[in-house]
Amino acid sequence: MVISDAAHAARIQEQFSRQAQPFAAAPIHSSAEGFELLARAAELGASDELLDVACGPGLVACEFAPRVSTARGLDVVPAMLEQARARATRLGLTNVSFDSGDSTQLPYADAAFSRVLTRYSFHHLLELALTLREMTRVCRPGGTITVCDVAPAREKRDAYNRMEKLRDPSHTAALCPEQLEELFSDQGLRVHSRARYRLEVALEDSLAASFPEPGATEKLREMFEKHVELDELGVGAQRRGQLIWFSFPILILSARV
C-alpha cells in the first residue's frame, strides 16, 4: 500500500493493524467463487512465479500457492504480515513467503514474476498509476497483471465512496469500471479478461470488522436504512428480518504484458 502521504500512511497502519485478525477470519474474504474467478483471470499455472501486491493477511497468496511454483506476498502493515506468515505455517506451505514493502516501489527486479496481482487494495491507494506501473515492471513479458477491486457503477460511485470513507477512514476512492479500464489503458495494458461478482455481508458484521470514526456507526446505519429502498449506494441493500444485508460489487481485470 502507498506510504508516500504521511497522514494516509498513518491511517493505513492504524486501520489495518486493528483489522488484521478480523479481516483474516471473515468468511467474506475467502469466497470460493471469488478465488476461482481470480485464479482463472490470472491464468495461473504450475510453473508460475506469483506476486500478490498489498497481500494483507495472505489469503490470496496462501490459497494460490498450491497452484503455482512459488508465491510471494507484499504488504506495508506488519500486523497483516504476521497474520500471513502464521497462515502459511499453519497450512504447511513451503513455497510461499512474505515481504514488507510499498506498492509504489516494489523491492523486486524487473521481470521477476510471471503473474502479478492485487486484490481489494486499489480503493486504499493514493497513487494507482504508479502501483500499476510497478506491477507491470516486475512482470515478465507474456505474464499477466490482474487487479481485483470493488467497482461501483459510475452513477453510484460518489455516494458509495462517501459511505465507505465513513466505514473505513483508510478508504481513498473506489473507481468505477470505466476508470479502472482507463487506468490499464494509460499504462499500455490491454485488458483481455473481465469478471464480476458480489460479496454479500450483513451490515452489522461489516461494522464489527471495521473501525469507523466515533459517531460514524450510527450515521452508517441511518444511511443504509435510507438506501434499502432507493439503492443510491449501488450495493443492493435489503432488509432480512432484523438485519440489513448488502453486497460489494467486485470487478476483476486482467491484461497480458
C-alpha positions as CSV (number, residue, x, y, z in Angstrom):
1,M,0.0,0.0,0.0
2,V,1.1,3.6,-0.7
3,I,3.2,5.2,2.0
4,S,4.1,8.5,0.2
5,D,1.5,10.5,2.1
6,A,2.3,10.5,5.9
7,A,-1.3,11.1,7.1
8,H,-2.7,8.4,4.9
9,A,0.1,6.0,5.8
10,A,-0.8,6.5,9.4
11,R,-4.5,5.7,8.7
12,I,-3.4,2.6,6.8
13,Q,-1.3,1.4,9.7
14,E,-3.9,2.2,12.3
15,Q,-6.9,0.6,10.5
16,F,-5.2,-2.5,9.2
17,S,-3.3,-3.2,12.3
18,R,-6.7,-3.3,14.1
19,Q,-8.3,-5.2,11.2
20,A,-5.6,-7.8,10.7
21,Q,-7.2,-10.6,12.7
22,P,-10.9,-9.9,11.8
23,F,-10.0,-9.4,8.1
24,A,-8.2,-12.8,8.1
25,A,-11.1,-14.5,9.8
26,A,-14.0,-13.0,7.9
27,P,-15.6,-15.6,5.6
28,I,-16.4,-12.9,3.0
29,H,-12.7,-12.5,2.2
30,S,-12.4,-16.3,1.4
31,S,-15.2,-16.6,-1.1
32,A,-14.6,-19.7,-3.2
33,E,-16.3,-18.1,-6.2
34,G,-14.0,-15.1,-5.9
35,F,-10.9,-17.2,-5.6
36,E,-11.8,-19.2,-8.6
37,L,-12.6,-16.2,-10.8
38,L,-9.4,-14.5,-9.8
39,A,-7.3,-17.7,-10.5
40,R,-8.9,-18.0,-13.9
41,A,-8.3,-14.3,-14.8
42,A,-4.7,-14.5,-13.7
43,E,-4.3,-17.7,-15.8
44,L,-2.3,-19.5,-13.0
45,G,-0.2,-22.5,-13.9
46,A,2.1,-24.9,-12.1
47,S,5.3,-23.2,-13.3
48,D,4.2,-19.6,-12.4
49,E,6.0,-17.3,-10.0
50,L,3.3,-15.3,-8.4
51,L,3.4,-11.9,-6.6
52,D,0.4,-10.7,-4.6
53,V,0.8,-6.9,-4.0
54,A,-0.8,-5.4,-0.9
55,C,-1.4,-9.0,0.2
56,G,-3.0,-8.3,3.6
57,P,-3.2,-11.4,5.8
58,G,-2.0,-13.6,2.9
59,L,-5.4,-15.1,1.9
60,V,-4.8,-15.0,-1.8
61,A,-1.1,-16.0,-1.7
62,C,-1.8,-18.9,0.5
63,E,-4.8,-20.0,-1.5
64,F,-2.9,-20.0,-4.8
65,A,0.5,-21.3,-3.5
66,P,-0.5,-24.9,-4.2
67,R,-1.3,-24.0,-7.9
68,V,2.0,-22.3,-8.7
69,S,5.7,-22.8,-8.4
70,T,6.3,-20.0,-5.9
71,A,4.1,-17.3,-4.3
72,R,5.2,-14.1,-2.6
73,G,3.1,-11.5,-0.8
74,L,4.0,-7.9,-0.1
75,D,2.4,-5.5,2.4
76,V,3.3,-2.4,4.3
77,V,1.4,-3.3,7.6
78,P,3.4,-5.5,10.0
79,A,0.3,-6.9,11.7
80,M,-1.0,-8.2,8.3
81,L,2.3,-9.8,7.5
82,E,2.2,-11.6,10.9
83,Q,-1.2,-13.0,10.0
84,A,0.1,-14.0,6.6
85,R,3.1,-15.9,7.8
86,A,1.2,-17.6,10.6
87,R,-1.4,-18.7,8.0
88,A,1.3,-20.2,5.7
89,T,2.9,-22.0,8.6
90,R,-0.5,-23.4,9.8
91,L,-1.2,-24.6,6.2
92,G,2.2,-26.2,5.9
93,L,3.0,-24.2,2.8
94,T,6.7,-24.2,1.8
95,N,6.7,-22.3,-1.4
96,V,5.2,-19.0,-0.1
97,S,6.9,-16.1,1.5
98,F,6.0,-12.5,2.6
99,D,7.9,-9.2,2.3
100,S,7.4,-5.8,3.8
101,G,7.2,-3.1,1.2
102,D,5.5,-0.3,-0.6
103,S,3.4,-0.9,-3.7
104,T,4.8,2.2,-5.4
105,Q,8.4,0.9,-5.0
106,L,8.3,-2.8,-5.3
107,P,11.6,-4.3,-4.0
108,Y,12.0,-6.7,-6.9
109,A,14.0,-6.8,-10.1
110,D,12.4,-6.2,-13.5
111,A,10.5,-9.2,-14.9
112,A,10.9,-11.1,-11.7
113,F,7.4,-12.7,-11.8
114,S,5.1,-14.3,-14.3
115,R,1.9,-13.4,-12.6
116,V,1.3,-10.2,-10.6
117,L,-2.0,-9.5,-8.9
118,T,-3.6,-7.4,-6.2
119,R,-7.0,-7.9,-4.5
120,Y,-9.2,-5.4,-2.7
121,S,-6.3,-2.9,-2.4
122,F,-6.8,-0.2,-5.0
123,H,-9.5,1.7,-3.1
124,H,-6.9,2.2,-0.3
125,L,-4.2,3.6,-2.5
126,L,-3.3,7.1,-3.4
127,E,-1.1,6.5,-6.5
128,L,-2.8,3.9,-8.5
129,A,-1.0,4.6,-11.8
130,L,2.4,4.2,-10.1
131,T,1.4,1.0,-8.4
132,L,0.1,-0.5,-11.7
133,R,3.3,0.7,-13.4
134,E,5.4,-1.1,-10.8
135,M,3.3,-4.3,-11.1
136,T,4.0,-4.2,-14.8
137,R,7.7,-3.6,-14.3
138,V,8.2,-6.7,-12.2
139,C,6.1,-8.9,-14.6
140,R,7.9,-10.6,-17.4
141,P,6.8,-10.5,-21.0
142,G,4.0,-12.9,-21.6
143,G,2.8,-12.7,-18.0
144,T,-0.4,-11.3,-16.6
145,I,-1.3,-8.3,-14.5
146,T,-4.6,-8.8,-12.6
147,V,-6.5,-6.2,-10.4
148,C,-9.5,-7.3,-8.4
149,D,-11.3,-4.5,-6.5
150,V,-14.7,-3.0,-5.7
151,A,-16.1,-1.1,-8.7
152,P,-19.3,0.8,-8.1
153,A,-21.3,1.9,-11.1
154,R,-20.4,5.4,-12.3
155,E,-23.6,7.0,-11.2
156,K,-23.4,5.4,-7.7
157,R,-19.6,6.0,-7.2
158,D,-19.8,9.2,-5.3
159,A,-22.4,8.0,-2.8
160,Y,-20.6,4.7,-2.4
161,N,-17.3,6.5,-1.6
162,R,-18.9,8.7,0.9
163,M,-20.3,5.7,2.7
164,E,-17.0,3.8,2.6
165,K,-15.0,6.7,3.9
166,L,-17.3,6.7,6.9
167,R,-17.0,3.0,7.4
168,D,-13.2,2.8,6.9
169,P,-11.1,6.0,7.2
170,S,-8.3,4.4,5.2
171,H,-10.6,4.3,2.1
172,T,-9.5,6.7,-0.6
173,A,-11.8,6.1,-3.6
174,A,-13.2,3.2,-5.4
175,L,-13.1,3.6,-9.2
176,C,-16.0,2.7,-11.5
177,P,-15.3,0.1,-14.1
178,E,-14.7,2.6,-16.8
179,Q,-12.0,4.3,-14.7
180,L,-10.3,1.0,-14.0
181,E,-10.2,0.2,-17.7
182,E,-8.8,3.6,-18.4
183,L,-6.1,3.1,-15.8
184,F,-4.9,-0.1,-17.6
185,S,-5.0,1.6,-21.0
186,D,-2.9,4.5,-19.7
187,Q,-0.2,2.0,-18.7
188,G,-0.3,0.4,-22.2
189,L,-2.1,-2.6,-20.9
190,R,-4.9,-4.2,-23.0
191,V,-7.5,-5.9,-20.8
192,H,-8.3,-9.3,-22.1
193,S,-10.3,-10.7,-19.2
194,R,-13.1,-9.3,-17.2
195,A,-15.2,-10.9,-14.4
196,R,-17.7,-9.6,-11.9
197,Y,-19.1,-11.0,-8.7
198,R,-20.7,-9.6,-5.5
199,L,-19.6,-10.1,-1.9
200,E,-22.6,-10.2,0.4
201,V,-22.4,-9.3,4.0
202,A,-24.7,-8.2,6.9
203,L,-24.2,-4.6,7.7
204,E,-23.6,-5.3,11.4
205,D,-20.9,-7.9,10.5
206,S,-19.2,-5.4,8.3
207,L,-19.3,-2.7,11.0
208,A,-17.9,-5.2,13.6
209,A,-14.9,-6.0,11.3
210,S,-14.1,-2.3,10.7
211,F,-13.3,0.6,12.9
212,P,-15.2,3.8,11.9
213,E,-14.5,7.1,13.4
214,P,-16.5,7.9,16.6
215,G,-20.1,8.6,15.7
216,A,-19.9,7.2,12.2
217,T,-21.5,3.9,13.0
218,E,-24.9,5.4,13.7
219,K,-24.6,7.6,10.6
220,L,-23.9,4.4,8.5
221,R,-26.9,2.6,9.9
222,E,-29.1,5.6,9.1
223,M,-27.6,5.8,5.6
224,F,-28.3,2.1,4.9
225,E,-31.8,2.4,6.2
226,K,-32.4,5.2,3.8
227,H,-30.9,3.3,0.9
228,V,-32.7,0.0,1.5
229,E,-35.4,1.2,-0.9
230,L,-33.5,3.7,-3.1
231,D,-30.2,1.8,-3.5
232,E,-28.3,5.0,-4.2
233,L,-25.2,3.3,-2.9
234,G,-25.3,0.6,-5.5
235,V,-24.8,-2.2,-3.0
236,G,-28.3,-3.7,-3.2
237,A,-29.1,-3.0,0.5
238,Q,-32.1,-5.0,1.7
239,R,-33.7,-5.9,5.0
240,R,-33.9,-9.6,6.0
241,G,-35.6,-9.9,9.4
242,Q,-33.8,-7.6,11.8
243,L,-30.7,-7.2,9.7
244,I,-29.7,-5.2,6.7
245,W,-27.6,-7.0,4.1
246,F,-25.7,-5.6,1.2
247,S,-23.0,-6.6,-1.3
248,F,-19.8,-5.1,-2.6
249,P,-19.7,-5.0,-6.5
250,I,-16.3,-6.6,-7.4
251,L,-14.6,-6.3,-10.8
252,I,-11.6,-8.3,-12.0
253,L,-9.5,-7.0,-14.8
254,S,-6.5,-8.9,-16.3
255,A,-4.0,-8.0,-19.0
256,R,-1.0,-9.6,-20.6
257,V,2.3,-7.9,-20.5
